[in-house]
């Protein structure tokens, strides 16, 4: 007699528990609740009922959604006890906690986009069967897919691909997960010269494993999913543009063609997305940087190197002065370090082995080879080691706005957002193990202060951990890694901050907390980071004398809050569309004398405002008043003061406020008080 398996218990978000036969699917669960829910469900989030769960998205969840398109996160094996997203057709074999996701859930949109990438790849292969597939993850803005094809795609090809996608969607082909022995897949891929798929299988699976494929119709792709139930659920999509990308990011490898697209739940959402893109183009910091004369990149000097013009340099100075003052207030000591060091230093730190591909090539000098610094951390360690430390000295906090240099590949640089030379608001904290959580909490609080001060009300947090299966990419013991990850988790827990765990994205020396601000258009920007490091203190044999009189090794926190001055400035430009808050504006007040006889009064006002600490320009040109006002308006000045006979006689000004127009007359003293109050409070409004 065949034994009948015990039923499984499915725990639902409302606290109810339902019993189902083993092997039932999330779709079966949805059907039991409501046919309408079954029709609306896109994917399910599950975890074994035996695990408590933290409410945070797991690394498996992030990888499954394809949000982090790094190779390390693409094909990692699923953890049996991880919270993760699964297809609605996935058999449930044990007691599970289960949540059905619909169009109301952001994670469901990423699954739709992942499926849209497969639909696009299906269309490409049907139109151009000689094409070889790379990978096709979802991103925050849509999806892309890498293809190798000797013949370049054209704009007409992109139109044909989008039209073919409509046919694939109309066929409503089910997405079916299948499994195949690793060795059989490798043999098949190599026989078909699918060199990218063969690479993914060799790198991210182990001998003897069965590996996961998804099939829709005749198309198949090496993929861990999940996907929507069928191609018909990909309803609103757009093939957007084409870019080049070298295989594995190496210029020596074949150049791939990367096709970008996006997908949404509805055409209305798609239209709103393109409206946001138009607004983003209007806010492009590269365009505004030129219009407002903030910065430039000079071809004769080289790409990725920033020239700060006077107005941009003024904003930068304000940012940096604020940061230095806050560092001192938070118990940091300011340091300055060289721009280059012997290669031997980078060998000790581990950068030469783990990070050299991102460093400028060595310079041969008379005594040794030198490299320009990509990080400040080894330099701060040398300052720490320059004198003995005891437990009474800890924590030691060094901060530096230091210039660093990283080799960004051609084609990856983007205005101020991705450069080869930048200024990092770097700090390193050396402390005892029992101090680490308090220091991480303080760094998180400092990061929140930075974001709120500069006008960002919303942020999201990710905890990047290591992937133990990719051991060669990291240094340090398993025990230290687990201790470090646990410390960062505890610090986030103490602050009550929700976060997503991303496996495989840690630095080679330790896990990190990344704080991503959300700008006025809802875009995420990676800026602030807090990193735990137990490796470099060991590599540099750092010590302090403990309360017991013995020598101990400190632990180390790396933190950058602007991330880089250049990137943060670029984000500020786009967030405010170049219309900086009064306290940050390079020129805060423009004065327009109606005629030449009013220049004397205008200059008197200028002196008064400058004595009050305001940044002021007078338009001395022999131009009409309207032209002067228009030019100051185009420069996005917060305030324009118009002065003529009436204002000179009464000691007043005629005030125009950015975005609000003419406000009429106001006593000069009243205006000074108003402006000073807004500057001192660092208000974002006028």
C-alpha positions as CSV (number, residue, x, y, z in Angstrom):
1,X,0.0,0.0,0.0
2,X,1.3,3.5,-0.9
3,X,1.8,5.7,2.1
4,X,-0.1,9.0,2.0
5,X,2.0,12.0,2.9
6,X,0.8,14.0,5.9
7,X,-0.8,17.3,4.8
8,X,1.3,20.5,5.1
9,X,0.3,23.6,7.0
10,X,0.4,27.0,5.2
11,X,0.7,30.0,7.4
12,X,-0.9,33.1,5.8
13,X,-0.1,36.8,6.6
14,X,-3.5,37.3,8.4
15,X,-2.4,34.7,10.9
16,X,-4.6,31.9,9.6
17,X,-3.3,28.4,8.9
18,X,-4.6,26.2,6.1
19,X,-3.9,22.5,5.5
20,X,-3.1,21.3,1.9
21,X,-1.8,18.0,0.5
22,X,2.0,18.0,0.1
23,X,2.9,19.1,-3.3
24,X,0.2,21.8,-3.5
25,X,1.3,25.0,-5.1
26,X,0.9,28.7,-4.2
27,X,-1.7,28.9,-7.0
28,X,-3.7,26.2,-5.2
29,X,-3.6,28.3,-2.0
30,X,-4.7,31.3,-3.9
31,X,-7.6,29.4,-5.5
32,X,-8.7,28.2,-2.1
33,X,-9.0,31.8,-0.9
34,X,-10.6,33.4,-3.9
35,X,-10.6,32.9,-7.7
36,X,-10.1,36.6,-8.0
37,X,-6.9,36.4,-5.9
38,X,-5.7,33.5,-8.0
39,X,-6.2,35.5,-11.2
40,X,-4.4,38.5,-9.6
41,X,-1.5,36.7,-8.0
42,X,1.9,37.0,-9.8
43,X,4.4,35.3,-7.5
44,X,4.6,34.0,-3.9
45,X,7.0,34.8,-1.1
46,X,7.7,31.8,1.1
47,X,9.9,30.6,4.0
48,X,9.8,27.4,6.0
49,X,7.4,27.7,9.0
50,X,10.2,26.5,11.2
51,X,12.1,29.7,10.7
52,X,11.1,32.9,12.4
53,X,12.1,35.4,9.7
54,X,13.0,39.0,10.4
55,X,10.7,40.7,8.0
56,X,13.6,41.7,5.9
57,X,14.0,40.6,2.3
58,X,16.5,37.8,2.0
59,X,19.5,37.6,-0.3
60,X,17.7,34.8,-2.2
61,X,14.7,37.1,-2.6
62,X,16.9,39.9,-4.1
63,X,18.7,37.5,-6.4
64,X,15.5,35.9,-7.6
65,X,14.1,39.2,-8.4
66,X,17.2,40.0,-10.4
67,X,17.6,43.3,-8.7
68,X,21.4,43.1,-8.4
69,X,22.7,42.2,-11.8
70,X,26.1,41.0,-10.6
71,X,27.3,37.6,-11.7
72,X,27.8,36.5,-8.1
73,X,24.2,37.1,-7.3
74,X,22.6,35.7,-10.5
75,X,22.9,32.0,-10.1
76,X,23.7,31.3,-6.5
77,X,22.1,28.2,-5.1
78,X,18.9,28.6,-3.2
79,X,19.1,28.3,0.6
80,X,16.5,25.9,2.0
81,X,15.7,28.1,5.0
82,X,15.7,31.5,3.2
83,X,12.7,33.7,2.6
84,X,12.4,33.9,-1.1
85,X,10.1,34.4,-4.1
86,X,8.8,31.4,-5.9
87,X,6.6,30.7,-9.0
88,X,2.9,30.1,-8.4
89,X,3.5,26.6,-9.7
90,X,6.2,25.6,-7.2
91,X,5.2,22.5,-5.2
92,X,5.1,23.1,-1.4
93,X,6.7,20.1,0.4
94,X,6.7,21.2,4.0
95,X,5.0,23.6,6.4
96,X,5.4,27.1,4.9
97,X,4.8,30.7,5.7
98,X,3.4,32.1,2.4
99,X,2.4,35.5,1.0
100,X,0.8,35.9,-2.4
101,X,2.0,39.0,-4.2
102,X,-0.1,41.0,-6.7
103,X,0.3,44.2,-8.6
104,X,0.3,46.1,-5.3
105,X,3.7,44.7,-4.4
106,X,6.9,46.3,-5.7
107,X,8.7,42.9,-5.7
108,X,6.1,41.5,-8.1
109,X,7.0,44.3,-10.6
110,X,10.6,43.1,-10.6
111,X,9.4,39.6,-11.4
112,X,7.4,40.9,-14.3
113,X,10.5,42.7,-15.6
114,X,12.5,39.6,-15.3
115,X,9.9,37.8,-17.3
116,X,9.9,40.6,-19.8
117,X,13.6,40.1,-20.3
118,X,12.9,36.5,-21.2
119,X,10.2,37.6,-23.6
120,X,12.6,40.0,-25.3
121,X,15.3,37.3,-25.5
122,X,12.6,35.0,-27.1
123,X,11.9,37.6,-29.7
124,X,15.6,38.2,-30.5
125,X,16.3,34.5,-31.1
126,X,13.2,34.1,-33.2
127,X,14.3,37.1,-35.4
128,X,18.0,36.5,-35.2
129,X,18.7,32.8,-34.4
130,X,22.5,33.2,-34.7
131,X,22.5,35.4,-31.5
132,X,24.1,34.0,-28.3
133,X,22.6,34.8,-24.9
134,X,24.3,36.5,-22.0
135,X,22.2,37.3,-18.9
136,X,19.0,39.3,-18.6
137,X,18.2,40.6,-15.1
138,X,15.6,43.0,-13.9
139,X,16.8,46.4,-12.6
140,X,15.2,49.2,-10.6
141,X,14.2,50.9,-13.8
142,X,13.4,47.9,-16.0
143,X,15.5,45.2,-17.5
144,X,18.3,44.5,-19.9
145,X,19.7,41.5,-21.8
146,X,23.2,41.0,-23.1
147,X,23.6,39.5,-26.6
148,X,26.5,38.5,-28.7
149,X,25.9,38.9,-32.4
150,X,28.5,39.9,-35.0
151,X,26.1,42.1,-36.8
152,X,25.2,45.3,-34.8
153,X,21.5,45.8,-33.9
154,X,19.9,48.9,-35.5
155,X,17.1,51.1,-34.3
156,X,14.9,49.3,-36.9
157,X,15.9,46.0,-35.3
158,X,14.7,47.3,-31.9
159,X,11.3,48.1,-33.4
160,X,11.1,44.7,-34.9
161,X,12.1,43.1,-31.5
162,X,9.3,45.0,-29.7
163,X,6.8,43.9,-32.4
164,X,7.9,40.3,-32.0
165,X,7.5,40.6,-28.3
166,X,3.9,41.4,-28.8
167,X,3.5,38.1,-30.6
168,X,5.2,36.2,-27.8
169,X,2.9,37.9,-25.2
170,X,-0.2,37.1,-27.3
171,X,0.8,33.4,-27.4
172,X,0.5,33.4,-23.6
173,X,3.1,30.7,-23.3
174,X,3.5,29.3,-19.7
175,X,6.9,29.8,-18.0
176,X,7.9,26.3,-16.9
177,X,10.8,25.5,-14.6
178,X,12.9,22.5,-15.7
179,X,16.0,20.8,-14.4
180,X,18.9,19.2,-16.1
181,X,22.2,17.6,-15.0
182,X,25.0,20.2,-15.0
183,X,27.3,18.1,-17.2
184,X,24.6,17.7,-19.9
185,X,23.9,21.4,-19.9
186,X,27.6,22.2,-20.2
187,X,28.0,19.8,-23.1
188,X,25.0,21.3,-24.9
189,X,26.1,24.9,-24.4
190,X,29.7,24.2,-25.5
191,X,28.5,22.3,-28.6
192,X,26.3,25.3,-29.5
193,X,29.1,27.8,-28.8
194,X,27.0,29.4,-26.1
195,X,30.2,30.6,-24.3
196,X,28.4,32.9,-21.9
197,X,25.9,30.3,-20.7
198,X,28.7,27.8,-20.4
199,X,30.6,30.3,-18.2
200,X,27.7,30.9,-15.9
201,X,27.1,27.1,-15.4
202,X,30.8,26.5,-14.7
203,X,31.2,29.5,-12.3
204,X,27.9,29.2,-10.4
205,X,27.1,25.5,-10.2
206,X,28.9,22.5,-8.9
207,X,29.7,19.2,-10.5
208,X,26.9,16.7,-10.0
209,X,24.2,19.3,-9.5
210,X,21.0,19.6,-11.4
211,X,20.6,23.1,-12.7
212,X,17.5,25.2,-13.3
213,X,16.1,26.3,-16.6
214,X,12.9,28.2,-17.6
215,X,11.1,27.4,-20.8
216,X,8.4,29.3,-22.6
217,X,7.5,27.7,-25.9
218,X,10.7,26.8,-27.7
219,X,12.8,29.3,-25.8
220,X,14.8,28.3,-22.7
221,X,17.2,30.1,-20.5
222,X,19.5,29.0,-17.6
223,X,17.8,30.8,-14.8
224,X,16.7,30.4,-11.2
225,X,13.5,32.5,-11.5
226,X,10.9,33.1,-10.4
227,X,8.7,34.2,-13.3
228,X,5.1,35.2,-13.8
229,X,2.8,32.3,-14.8
230,X,2.9,33.0,-18.5
231,X,4.1,35.4,-21.2
232,X,0.6,36.9,-21.3
233,X,1.2,38.5,-17.9
234,X,3.8,40.8,-19.4
235,X,1.3,43.5,-20.4
236,X,3.0,46.9,-20.7
237,X,6.6,47.1,-21.9
238,X,8.9,49.1,-24.1
239,X,12.3,48.3,-25.8
240,X,14.2,51.4,-25.1
241,X,17.8,51.6,-26.3
242,X,21.0,49.8,-27.0
243,X,24.5,50.0,-25.5
244,X,27.8,48.2,-25.7
245,X,29.2,46.1,-22.9
246,X,32.3,44.0,-22.9
247,X,32.0,40.3,-21.8
248,X,32.9,40.1,-18.1
249,X,33.7,43.8,-18.2
250,X,37.0,43.2,-19.9
251,X,38.0,45.2,-23.0
252,X,39.9,42.2,-24.3
253,X,36.8,40.1,-24.4
254,X,34.1,40.2,-27.2
255,X,31.9,43.2,-27.1
256,X,28.3,42.4,-26.4
257,X,25.2,44.3,-27.3
258,X,23.0,45.2,-24.3
259,X,19.4,46.0,-25.1
260,X,17.5,47.9,-22.4
261,X,13.8,47.8,-21.9
262,X,11.2,48.4,-19.2
263,X,7.9,46.9,-18.1
264,X,5.0,47.9,-15.9
265,X,1.7,46.5,-14.8
266,X,-0.3,48.8,-17.0
267,X,0.1,51.2,-19.9
268,X,-0.8,54.0,-17.6
269,X,2.2,53.2,-15.4
270,X,4.3,52.9,-18.5
271,X,3.3,56.4,-19.7
272,X,4.0,57.9,-16.3
273,X,7.4,56.3,-16.3
274,X,8.3,58.0,-19.6
275,X,7.0,61.3,-18.2
276,X,9.4,60.8,-15.3
277,X,12.2,60.1,-17.8
278,X,11.5,63.4,-19.5
279,X,11.7,65.2,-16.2
280,X,14.9,63.3,-15.4
281,X,16.4,64.6,-18.7
282,X,15.4,68.1,-17.7
283,X,17.3,67.6,-14.4
284,X,20.4,65.9,-15.9
285,X,23.3,67.2,-13.9
286,X,25.6,67.2,-16.9
287,X,23.3,69.6,-18.8
288,X,22.6,71.8,-15.8
289,X,26.3,71.7,-14.9
290,X,27.1,73.4,-18.2
291,X,24.1,75.8,-18.1
292,X,24.8,76.9,-14.6
293,X,28.6,76.9,-15.1
294,X,29.2,74.5,-12.2
295,X,31.8,72.0,-13.5
296,X,33.3,70.5,-16.7
297,X,35.1,67.5,-18.0
298,X,37.9,68.5,-20.3
299,X,38.7,66.1,-23.1
300,X,42.3,67.2,-23.3
301,X,42.8,66.2,-19.7
302,X,41.0,62.9,-19.9
303,X,37.6,61.4,-19.1
304,X,36.3,61.0,-15.6
305,X,38.3,63.9,-14.2
306,X,36.3,66.8,-12.9
307,X,37.1,70.5,-13.2
308,X,35.2,72.5,-10.6
309,X,34.2,76.0,-11.8
310,X,33.8,78.8,-9.2
311,X,30.1,78.3,-8.6
312,X,30.3,74.6,-8.3
313,X,33.4,75.0,-6.1
314,X,31.4,77.3,-3.8
315,X,28.7,74.6,-3.3
316,X,31.5,72.0,-2.8
317,X,33.2,74.2,-0.2
318,X,29.9,74.6,1.7
319,X,29.3,70.9,1.7
320,X,32.8,70.1,2.8
321,X,32.9,72.7,5.6
322,X,29.6,71.4,6.9
323,X,31.0,67.9,6.9
324,X,34.2,68.8,8.6
325,X,32.4,70.7,11.3
326,X,30.0,67.8,11.9
327,X,32.9,65.3,12.0
328,X,34.5,67.4,14.8
329,X,31.2,67.6,16.6
330,X,30.8,63.8,16.4
331,X,34.2,63.1,17.9
332,X,36.3,62.6,14.8
333,X,39.8,64.0,14.3
334,X,40.7,65.4,10.9
335,X,43.7,64.0,9.0
336,X,45.3,64.4,5.6
337,X,47.2,61.7,3.7
338,X,49.2,61.3,0.5
339,X,47.8,60.6,-2.9
340,X,50.1,57.7,-3.7
341,X,51.9,54.9,-1.9
342,X,54.3,52.0,-2.6
343,X,52.7,48.9,-4.1
344,X,53.9,47.1,-1.0
345,X,51.4,49.0,1.1
346,X,48.5,47.8,-1.1
347,X,49.9,44.2,-0.9
348,X,49.6,44.4,2.9
349,X,46.1,45.8,2.8
350,X,44.9,43.2,0.3
351,X,44.0,45.8,-2.4
352,X,46.7,44.5,-4.7
353,X,45.2,41.1,-4.7
354,X,41.5,41.8,-4.5
355,X,41.1,45.3,-6.0
356,X,44.0,45.8,-8.4
357,X,41.7,45.7,-11.5
358,X,40.1,48.9,-10.2
359,X,43.4,50.7,-9.5
360,X,45.6,52.8,-11.8
361,X,48.6,51.0,-13.1
362,X,51.8,51.2,-11.0
363,X,54.3,54.1,-11.5
364,X,57.9,53.1,-11.5
365,X,60.0,55.5,-9.4
366,X,63.6,55.3,-8.3
367,X,63.0,53.4,-5.1
368,X,59.9,51.3,-5.8
369,X,56.7,51.0,-7.8
370,X,53.8,53.3,-6.6
371,X,50.1,53.3,-7.1
372,X,47.6,56.1,-6.7
373,X,45.3,55.4,-3.8
374,X,41.8,54.0,-4.5
375,X,41.0,54.2,-0.7
376,X,42.2,56.1,2.3
377,X,42.0,53.2,4.8
378,X,45.6,52.0,4.8
379,X,46.8,55.5,5.3
380,X,44.6,56.0,8.4
381,X,45.9,52.7,9.8
382,X,49.4,53.9,9.5
383,X,48.5,57.0,11.4
384,X,46.9,54.9,14.1
385,X,50.1,52.7,14.3
386,X,52.4,55.7,14.6
387,X,51.9,55.8,18.3
388,X,50.9,53.2,21.0
389,X,47.2,53.0,21.9
390,X,45.5,51.7,25.0
391,X,41.8,50.9,25.6
392,X,41.4,54.4,27.1
393,X,42.2,55.9,23.7
394,X,39.4,53.9,21.9
395,X,37.5,54.5,19.9
396,X,39.9,56.4,17.6
397,X,38.0,58.2,14.8
398,X,39.9,59.6,11.8
399,X,38.1,61.6,9.1
400,X,39.4,62.9,5.8
401,X,38.0,64.4,2.7
402,X,40.6,62.7,0.6
403,X,41.1,62.5,-3.2
404,X,41.2,58.9,-4.5
405,X,41.6,57.5,-7.9
406,X,40.0,54.4,-9.5
407,X,40.3,53.0,-12.9
408,X,36.8,53.1,-14.4
409,X,36.6,51.5,-17.8
410,X,35.8,53.5,-20.9
411,X,32.1,53.7,-21.4
412,X,31.2,53.3,-17.7
413,X,31.9,56.9,-16.7
414,X,28.9,59.2,-16.3
415,X,29.3,62.9,-15.5
416,X,29.9,63.3,-11.8
417,X,28.3,60.0,-10.9
418,X,31.0,57.7,-12.1
419,X,34.5,59.2,-12.4
420,X,38.2,58.3,-12.1
421,X,39.2,60.9,-9.6
422,X,37.0,61.9,-6.7
423,X,36.9,63.2,-3.1
424,X,35.7,60.7,-0.6
425,X,34.4,61.8,2.8
426,X,36.2,58.9,4.3
427,X,36.4,58.0,8.0
428,X,37.8,55.1,9.9
429,X,36.9,54.1,13.4
430,X,39.2,51.8,15.4
431,X,37.6,50.4,18.5
432,X,37.3,47.3,20.7
433,X,34.8,44.6,19.8
434,X,32.4,45.6,22.5
435,X,32.3,49.1,21.1
436,X,31.5,48.1,17.5
437,X,27.7,48.2,17.6
438,X,27.5,51.6,19.3
439,X,29.9,53.0,16.7
440,X,27.9,51.5,13.8
441,X,24.7,52.9,15.3
442,X,26.4,56.3,15.5
443,X,27.4,56.1,11.9
444,X,23.9,55.3,10.8
445,X,22.6,58.3,12.8
446,X,25.2,60.5,11.2
447,X,24.2,59.3,7.8
448,X,20.5,60.1,8.6
449,X,21.6,63.6,9.6
450,X,23.4,64.1,6.3
451,X,20.4,63.1,4.2
452,X,17.9,65.2,6.2
453,X,20.1,68.2,6.2
454,X,20.5,68.2,2.5
455,X,16.8,67.7,1.9
456,X,16.3,64.0,1.4
457,X,13.4,62.6,3.5
458,X,13.4,59.0,2.3
459,X,16.1,56.3,2.1
460,X,16.4,52.5,1.8
461,X,19.0,50.3,3.4
462,X,20.8,47.2,2.2
463,X,23.0,44.9,4.2
464,X,25.6,43.4,1.8
465,X,27.1,40.1,3.1
466,X,29.6,37.6,1.7
467,X,28.9,34.5,-0.3
468,X,30.7,31.6,1.5
469,X,30.6,29.6,-1.7
470,X,32.8,32.3,-3.4
471,X,35.6,32.0,-0.8
472,X,38.4,33.3,-3.1
473,X,36.7,36.7,-3.3
474,X,37.0,37.4,0.5
475,X,39.6,37.4,3.2
476,X,39.2,36.4,6.8
477,X,37.8,33.5,8.8
478,X,34.2,32.2,8.6
479,X,33.8,33.0,12.3
480,X,34.9,36.7,11.8
481,X,32.5,37.1,8.9
482,X,29.6,35.8,10.9
483,X,30.5,38.0,13.9
484,X,30.7,41.1,11.6
485,X,27.4,40.4,9.9
486,X,25.7,39.8,13.2
487,X,27.0,43.1,14.5
488,X,25.6,45.1,11.6
489,X,22.3,43.3,11.9
490,X,22.1,44.2,15.5
491,X,22.9,47.8,14.9
492,X,20.1,48.1,12.2
493,X,17.8,46.3,14.6
494,X,18.5,48.8,17.4
495,X,17.6,51.6,15.0
496,X,14.5,49.8,13.9
497,X,15.5,50.3,10.3
498,X,14.0,47.8,7.7
499,X,16.6,46.5,5.3
500,X,17.3,44.0,2.5
501,X,20.1,41.5,2.7
502,X,22.2,41.2,-0.5
503,X,24.5,38.1,-0.5
504,X,27.7,38.3,-2.4
505,X,28.0,42.1,-2.5
506,X,30.2,42.7,0.5
507,X,33.7,44.3,0.3
508,X,36.5,41.7,0.3
509,X,37.4,42.7,3.8
510,X,33.9,42.7,5.5
511,X,30.2,43.2,5.2
512,X,28.6,46.7,4.7
513,X,25.5,48.7,5.2
514,X,24.5,50.7,2.1
515,X,22.1,53.6,2.6
516,X,20.3,54.6,-0.7
517,X,18.6,58.0,-0.7
518,X,15.4,58.5,-2.7
519,X,15.3,61.7,-4.7
520,X,12.3,63.9,-5.7
521,X,11.7,61.6,-8.7
522,X,11.7,58.4,-6.6
523,X,15.1,57.3,-7.9
524,X,17.5,55.4,-5.6
525,X,21.1,56.7,-5.3
526,X,23.8,54.7,-3.6
527,X,25.8,57.1,-1.5
528,X,26.3,56.5,2.3
529,X,28.0,53.3,3.4
530,X,29.1,51.8,6.7
531,X,31.5,48.8,6.6
532,X,32.8,46.4,9.2
533,X,36.4,45.3,8.8
534,X,38.3,42.7,10.9
535,X,40.7,41.9,8.2
536,X,42.9,45.0,7.8
537,X,43.6,45.3,11.5
538,X,45.0,41.8,11.3
539,X,46.9,42.4,8.1
540,X,48.6,45.5,9.6
541,X,49.1,43.9,13.0
542,X,47.2,46.7,14.8
543,X,47.2,46.6,18.5
544,X,45.9,48.3,21.7
545,X,46.7,47.5,25.3
546,X,43.6,46.3,27.0
547,X,42.4,46.9,30.6
548,X,44.1,43.5,31.4
549,X,47.5,44.8,30.3
550,X,47.6,42.5,27.3
551,X,47.8,43.4,23.7
552,X,44.6,43.1,21.7
553,X,43.6,43.6,18.1
554,X,41.0,46.4,17.4
555,X,38.2,46.1,14.9
556,X,37.6,48.8,12.2
557,X,34.7,50.6,10.7
558,X,34.9,52.3,7.3
559,X,32.2,54.9,6.6
560,X,31.5,57.4,3.9
561,X,28.4,59.5,4.2
562,X,28.4,61.7,1.0
563,X,30.0,58.6,-0.6
564,X,31.9,61.0,-2.8
565,X,31.6,64.7,-3.0
566,X,31.3,64.5,-6.8
567,X,28.5,61.9,-6.8
568,X,26.6,63.6,-3.9
569,X,26.8,67.0,-5.7
570,X,25.6,65.5,-8.9
571,X,22.6,64.0,-7.1
572,X,21.9,67.3,-5.4
573,X,21.9,69.1,-8.8
574,X,19.3,66.6,-10.2
575,X,17.2,66.5,-7.0
576,X,16.8,70.2,-7.0
577,X,17.0,70.6,-10.8
578,X,19.9,73.1,-10.2
579,X,17.7,75.3,-7.9
580,X,19.7,74.8,-4.7
581,X,18.3,75.7,-1.3
582,X,19.3,79.2,-0.1
583,X,22.1,77.9,2.2
584,X,23.7,75.9,-0.6
585,X,23.1,78.3,-3.6
586,X,26.5,79.5,-5.0
587,X,24.9,83.0,-5.5
588,X,22.0,83.6,-3.1
589,X,20.9,87.1,-4.1
590,X,21.1,88.9,-7.5
591,X,20.7,92.7,-7.4
592,X,19.1,94.4,-10.4
593,X,19.6,98.2,-10.6
594,X,16.9,99.7,-12.8
595,X,19.3,102.1,-14.4
596,X,22.9,103.2,-14.0
597,X,22.1,105.9,-11.5
598,X,20.9,103.2,-9.1
599,X,24.2,101.3,-9.1
600,X,25.5,103.1,-6.0
601,X,22.4,102.0,-4.0
602,X,22.8,98.5,-5.4
603,X,26.4,98.3,-4.3
604,X,25.5,99.6,-0.9
605,X,22.9,96.7,-0.6
606,X,25.5,94.3,-1.8
607,X,27.9,95.4,1.0
608,X,25.2,95.1,3.6
609,X,24.2,91.6,2.5
610,X,27.8,90.4,2.2
611,X,28.5,91.7,5.8
612,X,25.5,89.5,6.8
613,X,27.3,86.5,5.3
614,X,25.2,86.3,2.1
615,X,26.6,85.6,-1.4
616,X,25.6,88.4,-3.7
617,X,26.0,89.6,-7.3
618,X,25.1,92.9,-8.8
619,X,24.3,93.1,-12.5
620,X,26.3,96.2,-13.6
621,X,25.5,95.8,-17.3
622,X,23.9,98.6,-19.3
623,X,20.9,96.3,-20.1
624,X,17.2,96.6,-19.7
625,X,15.8,95.6,-16.3
626,X,13.8,92.7,-17.9
627,X,16.9,91.2,-19.4
628,X,18.8,91.4,-16.1
629,X,15.9,89.7,-14.3
630,X,15.7,87.0,-16.9
631,X,19.4,86.2,-16.8
632,X,19.4,85.9,-13.0
633,X,16.2,83.7,-13.3
634,X,18.0,81.4,-15.7
635,X,20.8,81.0,-13.2
636,X,18.1,79.8,-10.7
637,X,19.0,82.4,-8.0
638,X,16.8,82.1,-4.9
639,X,16.3,85.9,-4.6
640,X,16.4,88.8,-7.0
641,X,16.3,92.3,-5.6
642,X,15.2,95.1,-8.0
643,X,16.1,98.6,-6.9
644,X,15.2,102.0,-8.3
645,X,14.4,105.5,-7.1
646,X,11.6,104.4,-4.7
647,X,13.7,101.7,-3.0
648,X,16.7,104.0,-2.7
649,X,14.6,106.7,-1.0
650,X,13.0,104.3,1.5
651,X,15.9,101.9,2.2
652,X,13.9,99.0,0.7
653,X,14.1,96.4,-2.0
654,X,11.6,95.0,-4.5
655,X,11.8,91.2,-3.9
656,X,11.4,88.5,-6.5
657,X,11.5,84.9,-5.1
658,X,12.4,81.9,-7.3
659,X,9.3,80.1,-8.4
660,X,7.0,82.6,-6.7
661,X,7.6,85.8,-8.8
662,X,7.3,89.4,-7.7
663,X,6.6,89.8,-3.9
664,X,6.6,93.6,-3.9
665,X,8.6,96.0,-1.7
666,X,10.3,95.0,1.6
667,X,12.6,96.9,4.0
668,X,16.2,95.9,3.5
669,X,16.6,95.0,7.2
670,X,13.6,92.7,7.0
671,X,14.9,90.9,4.0
672,X,18.3,90.4,5.6
673,X,16.7,88.8,8.7
674,X,14.5,86.6,6.5
675,X,17.5,85.4,4.5
676,X,19.8,84.8,7.4
677,X,17.1,82.8,9.2
678,X,16.7,80.5,6.3
679,X,20.4,80.0,5.9
680,X,21.0,79.3,9.6
681,X,18.1,76.8,9.7
682,X,19.3,75.2,6.4
683,X,15.7,75.4,5.2
684,X,14.9,73.9,1.8
685,X,12.1,76.4,1.2
686,X,12.1,80.1,0.5
